[in-house]
Amino acid sequence: MTAVGVTGATGTMGRAVLDTAAGRDDTTVAFATNRDPAAEHVAGHELRPAVDFPDLLATHAPDVVVDFTGPESAVEYASACAEADVGFVTGTTGFDEAHRDVLRGVADRVPVLRATNFSRGVHALAEALAETVETLPDYDIELTETHHNRKRDAPSGTATTLLDRIDDASGANHDRTYGREGEQPRDGDEVGVHVRRAGNVRGEHEVLLAGNDEVLTLTHRAESRGVFAAGALDAAVWLAGRDAGWYEFEEVLA
């Protein structure tokens, strides 16, 4: 059994992690934290104040912490994990370079795994996309992503990862055109990026490639946040007990 600490327990992903952990026989929840003092229980777990996080690490000694919060809080939690010798898995997005530097520093002391998406299907999409871009090097590319109306960062971390895969596969750094207005003739070196925020959409990503009088689309749609929670817990089980270092979700799937 891998003991996990869960941060941001009242958030949509924190709740999903707790719900998903309850149905698994390879993980147990060591503790769950939240910054809202009014919240008391989620998915049958008593919530502890986030300010107690360092003490909870010392008292409950989890193998790994699973984090879906925000960039500032995530690096705080990661730094505390480094002090307590606890592994850290995060699906938080929106990190800037300073945040990433902190996480890299933490990875010098404990195992850290960060992914913009913990869906196995999304990683299959990324692999298929790279092969498609190599096969169709002269096709125009447009990427559209859709998420719920509360998502803060745009474009999504997954969309950014897919854009990076496009660049890697083509060997070029495409200009990223975010939406279009007025006279906007297409530049052959660009990738169009379109962001939609509506309702309770869990996550949808579509890449369109067009050329040679044909159109090809590659699409992934998550129908439950449990998809991401399960992947994060898979990563936690895999990461537990490993040496300090920076790890990728692709290694979990290998």
TASUL-V513800 format. One record per residue. N is the residue number from 1. SS is DSSP state (h for helix, s for strand, l for the rest). PHI is phi in whole degrees, -180 to 180 (* if undefined). PSI is psi in degrees with one decimal (* if undefined). Layout:
n: [N/N]
ss: [SS/SS]
phi: [PHI/PHI]
psi: [PSI/PSI]
This chain:
n: [1/2/3/4/5/6/7/8/9/10/11/12/13/14/15/16/17/18/19/20/21/22/23/24/25/26/27/28/29/30/31/32/33/34/35/36/37/38/39/40/41/42/43/44/45/46/47/48/49/50/51/52/53/54/55/56/57/58/59/60/61/62/63/64/65/66/67/68/69/70/71/72/73/74/75/76/77/78/79/80/81/82/83/84/85/86/87/88/89/90/91/92/93/94/95/96/97/98/99/100/101/102/103/104/105/106/107/108/109/110/111/112/113/114/115/116/117/118/119/120/121/122/123/124/125/126/127/128/129/130/131/132/133/134/135/136/137/138/139/140/141/142/143/144/145/146/147/148/149/150/151/152/153/154/155/156/157/158/159/160/161/162/163/164/165/166/167/168/169/170/171/172/173/174/175/176/177/178/179/180/181/182/183/184/185/186/187/188/189/190/191/192/193/194/195/196/197/198/199/200/201/202/203/204/205/206/207/208/209/210/211/212/213/214/215/216/217/218/219/220/221/222/223/224/225/226/227/228/229/230/231/232/233/234/235/236/237/238/239/240/241/242/243/244/245/246/247/248/249/250/251/252/253/254]
ss: [l/s/s/s/s/s/l/l/l/l/l/h/h/h/h/h/h/h/h/h/h/h/l/l/l/l/s/s/s/s/s/s/s/s/l/l/l/l/l/l/s/s/l/l/s/s/s/s/s/h/h/h/h/h/h/h/h/h/h/h/l/l/l/s/s/s/s/l/l/l/h/h/h/h/h/h/h/h/h/h/h/h/h/h/l/l/s/s/s/s/l/l/l/l/l/l/h/h/h/h/h/h/h/h/h/h/h/l/l/l/s/s/s/s/l/l/l/l/l/h/h/h/h/h/h/h/h/h/h/h/h/h/h/h/h/l/l/l/l/s/s/s/s/s/s/s/s/l/l/l/l/l/l/l/l/l/h/h/h/h/h/h/h/h/h/h/h/h/h/h/l/l/l/l/s/s/s/s/l/l/l/l/l/l/l/l/l/l/l/s/s/s/s/s/s/s/s/l/l/l/l/l/l/s/s/s/s/s/s/s/s/l/l/s/s/s/s/s/s/s/s/l/l/l/l/h/h/h/h/h/h/h/h/h/h/h/h/h/h/l/l/l/l/l/s/s/s/l/h/h/h/h/h/l]
phi: [*/-98/-87/-120/-96/-122/-98/57/-66/-93/-73/-60/-80/-60/-61/-64/-63/-65/-62/-70/-61/-64/-98/-111/-106/-113/-136/-137/-88/-77/-167/-135/-118/-158/-86/-85/-69/-80/-78/-119/-140/-141/51/82/-108/-71/-89/-110/-62/-61/-66/-89/-53/-59/-67/-65/-62/-70/-78/-100/47/-68/-75/-148/-105/-109/-125/-135/-128/-136/-57/-65/-69/-61/-70/-65/-63/-63/-64/-65/-63/-62/-67/-98/61/-121/-65/-138/-116/-135/-111/-64/-120/89/-67/-97/-63/-64/-63/-64/-63/-63/-62/-64/-65/-62/-67/-73/-115/-140/-71/-129/-130/-118/-138/-78/-158/-103/-86/-65/-65/-65/-71/-66/-59/-62/-66/-64/-64/-60/-65/-66/-63/-65/-77/-122/-67/-103/-83/-69/-128/-130/-121/-124/-128/-130/-140/-61/-77/-104/-67/-88/-88/-146/-68/-64/-60/-64/-60/-63/-63/-65/-64/-64/-65/-62/-63/-62/-69/-91/71/-141/-98/-73/-69/-104/-98/-94/71/-143/-152/72/-81/-138/-60/-70/-91/-61/-97/-106/-122/-77/-126/-129/-118/-126/-129/-161/55/-118/-61/-71/161/-140/-132/-131/-114/-108/-122/-135/170/55/59/-148/-131/-124/-123/-118/-135/-130/-132/-89/-100/-155/-69/-60/-59/-73/-64/-62/-64/-65/-71/-58/-65/-64/-62/-67/-78/-55/83/-81/-68/-55/157/-101/-122/-115/-64/-58/-70/-66/-82/-66]
psi: [131.9/122.6/125.1/140.6/141.8/123.8/164.1/44.0/-21.8/-3.7/165.8/-41.1/-35.2/-44.4/-42.5/-39.1/-44.8/-43.3/-43.1/-38.8/-32.7/-25.1/8.9/152.5/8.2/0.7/150.7/145.2/117.3/-40.5/163.2/133.4/160.5/149.4/-13.6/112.8/-15.2/-23.2/138.9/-40.6/144.4/129.3/37.8/3.9/134.1/131.5/138.4/147.4/140.2/-27.4/-18.7/5.8/-49.7/-40.0/-36.9/-37.5/-42.9/-38.4/-42.4/-14.7/59.7/157.5/-38.5/147.4/135.7/123.5/126.2/85.8/-113.7/166.5/-46.1/-47.9/-35.6/-42.9/-29.8/-46.8/-41.5/-41.8/-39.0/-37.5/-37.5/-39.8/-31.5/0.8/48.5/133.8/158.8/121.9/127.4/136.6/12.3/141.4/174.6/12.4/140.7/-177.4/-37.4/-40.8/-43.9/-35.0/-40.2/-45.7/-38.7/-37.7/-39.4/-38.1/-14.9/-15.0/-33.2/162.7/133.9/133.3/117.7/134.5/142.3/-14.9/130.6/19.2/130.7/-35.5/-37.8/-38.2/-32.4/-39.6/-44.5/-40.2/-44.7/-37.6/-44.5/-44.3/-38.9/-43.3/-38.7/-35.6/-30.6/66.6/-22.5/8.7/145.2/146.4/132.5/137.7/131.0/131.8/143.9/131.7/172.2/162.7/1.1/-3.9/133.6/-46.0/143.0/132.8/169.4/159.6/-36.6/-43.1/-42.2/-40.5/-42.3/-38.5/-39.3/-38.6/-36.1/-46.4/-44.9/-43.2/-33.3/-14.4/24.4/152.0/99.4/145.6/136.9/111.8/114.1/96.4/170.7/146.4/142.6/-149.0/112.1/66.2/141.8/135.0/131.3/-20.2/13.0/159.9/124.2/136.5/125.9/130.4/131.3/138.7/117.5/140.2/-135.9/30.9/125.3/-38.6/125.1/132.2/130.2/131.4/124.2/131.3/129.0/137.5/166.7/35.6/34.0/158.8/132.9/132.9/139.7/124.7/140.4/135.9/125.1/127.7/-4.5/142.3/-14.9/-26.0/-47.2/-37.7/-43.3/-41.4/-40.3/-39.5/-35.7/-42.4/-39.7/-44.3/-42.1/-36.8/-28.1/128.4/-0.5/162.8/158.6/143.2/173.3/124.2/155.0/152.1/-28.1/-30.6/-32.5/-36.9/-13.8/*]
